[in-house]
Amino acid sequence: MQRKQFARWLGALALVAAAPAMAQTSANDFAKRPEAWGASLSPTGEYVAIEVPSADGLETQLQIVKLDGSGKTQTLRFGRMEHVSDVTWTADDRVVVARAKMAPLDPRPYSTGQLMTSDVNGKGQDTLFGYVADKGQIRGRRKDEGWANLVKVLDQEPGMALVDFTCGTCGEEPDTVIYRVDTRTGVRKEVERGGELAWYQFDRTGEARIRRTLDNQDEPVLAYRPVKGGPWQPMPKSIAGRSIWGSVWEADNNVLYAFVADGMEANKPYRIDLAAGTRTKLDDREGIEPSGWFREGREGVPFAVYYNTDKPSLKIVKPESEYAKLYTSILKSFPGQMVYFQSFSRDNDRVLFSVFSDRNAGDWYFYDRTAKKAQKVIEYRPWLKPESMAPTRPITFTTRDGTQLYGLYTANGTGPKPTVVIPHGGPYGVADQWGFDSDAQFFASRGYAVLQINFRGSDGRGEGFIKSGWKGWGDKIQNDITDGLKYAIDNKLVDPARVCMYGASFGGYSALMQPVLNPGMYKCAIGYVGVYDLPLMRKTDINQGESDRGERWWTRTVGTDMDALAKISPALRAKEINVPVMLVHGKADNTADFNQFKVMSAALKNIGRPAEEMVVEGEGHGFVKPENVAELYRRMEAFLDKHIGAKSNVAATP
């Protein structure tokens, strides 16, 4: 990664002024992995641990950088061809990481549920949780078959942490166990076991105080300990009725701050007094859920609530806080961008913060509050210059049935443009948010506008909004996408004669379904690792039928009526797809089974309109290798250029 670092007065930090138009950014640049995934500050503020992909992208190493200006760096490897994520300092000189995999369709590696530990010099490396195979007569120390997640560092006991572990081979629904773990020695002690699958929230001392389980109909059951050391009791409705998450505790371990919903509505931020059994609402945005807290230092209470469902915004709930003032002063140095406090030193004098925007993929800074100096430690993707990227603007519109929806529009310049509509995957509990989007920026760099709609079923609006999209694959959700496109056309953002749809997973399904439902609205469609035959999906998806809960979820969200599902399956309505199609799939896809590609491809060939195709060996549900992503970008560029771009026969709308 880039090793050039600098220090300057924070007040002098400023964005580079817009430069003259630059040469077109290449597909390789948009596909290239970042120089780092993220970073974490040590408790003393002496070191920062940076997750750095190897040059070939096949491994993620941990670089421990000393922040004294010496440039001293220690590189930690946790195994050849291994990725790491979720870096946590459990002591001044010790880190715990999760063994990780690259996540197709995700921007960074994701945990595989195994935890490893090391000191800053690479000594004392050990597996804390995971399965270690036997070697000859030597038995592997760990035989953990399941999922481990470090949930809390016990700051007053250096090296100690709480780990949430769920067994993977203990029946259909194993219980959740909380262990107190010495991350130096690996010694663990069970401290909480509820006898069922559970999710816990902990006070400052590490005691579990809030618990969520599920009943036999998958409805949440909330319990709490109103006093430390007390028994579990049902949580009263005066505190929370259906959900409570994101708890942050005051020093007395009685008052907490949390996001609460009593029913299906969007969560709201509250200050809760457990002793009194009362709560005070801190902010109320109708139908919009918070994205998280901004806290006063390492262990402090919140000073602000962050939102990014409709547009990024901050609600300061403690304006007198020195941290609120610190935050606003830093924010002024980055106009048009968002700033996150990522981690603090134990004395709160040193802070690691990140900066991002719709045009900036992200930078990370270390700031010394006493010296009032900031030092850049990461440029996420320095080759993608913010001044050459396109702005993303949030949009709001009302659907045909009166539902208010949100979306994003990315484009250079003004006026109606040839447009790529990109519905997100999922479709449930996922949402597009304002920020840097490689796909959107790639298409915008080629002269296209990009439209993204957070249709019903999307995250950020409450459980009721998610459920409103259930069994809506082929109608309600598609109508929302259509209404969003019509809004953009009516507001002169989109050239109605030059529209194509591209999507991955559920988005790939939508890309092929939209031309069926709206003849003439689209000029082409690109399906990427999509689902095209819903009855086939219900029969073959490996994630279905693993448990009774899983099967009930699929029944509620998709249904079991195969005839009804056939009617909303693009592969079974191929005769109605009267636009050019491009199909893209990885042969190793275990989510949208490769058979989905084969049936869609065969259906188009059978009607004499074969798709342009890109099939890649070894890739799964979304491409991981940068060279394959770059080739996909190049092929999509040529496809769009041919059908709605400069080389198409379609005349631009005046």
C-alpha positions, 0 to 999 in steps of 0.5 A: 500500500502507499507508504507516503504519509503526512502530518499537518494542522487539521485546520489546513486539511482541504479537498483538492480543487476540481481538476480539468477533465482527465482521461477516462478511467480504465475498467481495470482501475474500477475492478482493482482491489483497494490498497487496504480494507480497513484499520484499527487503532491500538489502545495506546494509540501507538499503532494502527493495524491495517488490513492489506490485500496482497498484490495478487489479491489472494491473501490479506495480511495485517500490517502493524504500523507504528505512528511515531514517524519512524515508518516501522512496520511489522507484517503479520500473516495468518496462513498462505492464501488466507484473508483476515477481517474484524481486527480487534485490539484486546490489549496494548500489544495484541490483536484478534482477527477473524479468518475470512474469505473474499465475498462475491458482490461484497466490497471486502472479505467476510468472517468464516467464524474462526478467530486467531490471535497474535502480538504486534511482533507476530509472536504467540500466534494461535487459533482461539476458535476454529478447527485445527486438523490432526497432524500424524500423532499430534492432535489439533488443539482446537476442534470448534465446528461452528461460528465464533464472533468476538463481541466485547473487549474487557478493557479493564482486563488487558487481553480478555474478551467475550466470544459468542459461539454457536456450534455448527454440528449440534443439531438443527438449532444449537444454543448460543454460548458466551465464553470469557477468553484470554486472548494471550493463552487461549484459555476460555470459560463459559459465562452464559448459555441460554439453552437456545439460539440467542443474541446478547447485548452486554453492559460495560463490565461485559455482563449480558443484560439484553437477550433476544430469542425466537419462538416457534413461529420465529417471532422475537422474544426479548428478555433483560436483566434489570439489575446486574447479577439478576435473573433474566426477566421478560422485557417490559413493553415500556422499554421495547416491544419487538426489537432493541439493538445498538446498546451503549451503556453509561458508566453506572450500567443502568442507563443505556442508549439503544434503537427500539421498535415496539412493532413493525415500524422503523427503529428510533433512538432512545435513552433508557433507564432500566431502574425506572423502566422508562425511556426518552426518545432522542430523535424521530424521523418518520419511517427512517431507521438510524444507521448507527451512533457516533460516540464520545470516545472509546467507551463514551455515550452517543453524541449523535445519530447517523442516518443514510436511508434517504440521504446521509445526515447527522442528528446531534443529540448532545450538542454540548459534547466536546466530541460533537465539537471535535466532529463538526470541526473535522467535518468542515475540512471535508466538505461534501463528505461524511466522516466516521470516528472509527476508533480511539486510544484508551485516553481518547487523545488519539482518534482514527477516522475515515472519510468517504463520499459518493465520489471518494472511495475512502481515506483514513486519518490518524489525529492527535488531539493534543498536537492538533495534527492529522496524518493520512494512513490509508488512501483506499483507492488512490487511482480513482480521483474524486474530481473525475467521479460523478455525483450521486444524488438522493431522490424521493418519489411516490409510487402508484399506490401512494408509497414513498420510496427513496433512490439514488441517481448518479450521472455527470452533467445535466439533462436526460441521459442514456440510463442503466437501472440497477436494482439491488440484490436480496431482495429483502433487508438490503438497500443501496446507500449514498456513497461510492459505488464502483458499478455506478461510477463505471457506467457514469464514466462511460456517459450513462446515468445510473438509477437505483431504487430502494423498493419495498422489501429494502432495509432502513425503513423498519420490519413492516417495510421489509415484509411489505415486499414479501411474495412481491418478486414479480409484481410489487417490487417490479412496480416500484422499480417501474415507478422510479424509472417513470419518475426519473423520466418525468423529471428529465433525468433519463432519456426514455428511448435509451434505457437498459437494466443491469442487476446481480442476483435478485437484480439479475432476475429483475433485469430479465423480468422488467422487459416482460412486464414493461414492453418497450420501456427497455432497450436491453437487459444484463443478468448477472448471477441471476435467478430466472426460474423460481420453481427451479430455485425452490427445488435446488437452492442449497440454502433452503431446507437446512432448518425448519426456520429456513424453510418457513422463511422461504415459504413466507417470502417467496411462497410454495405455489409453483404455478404462481412462481412459474408465471413470474419466471423470466426463463418460462416467459422468454418469448416475451423478452423482446430486447437483446440480453447479456447473461453473466454467471460463475460456474461455481455459483452455489447461491443462484445455481448455475442451472439458472443460467443454463435454463435462461440461456436455453430458453432464449436460444429456443426462441431464436434470440440467444443472449451474449454470454460470459461464463467464468470457471471457478467464480461463484455468486459474483466475480472475485478476481479483479481480472474477471471483474474488469473483463465484465466491465469491458463486455458490458460497456460494449453491449451498452454502447451497441444498444443504448450508447453512441453506436446504437441506432436509437436516436436521443430524445431531444 
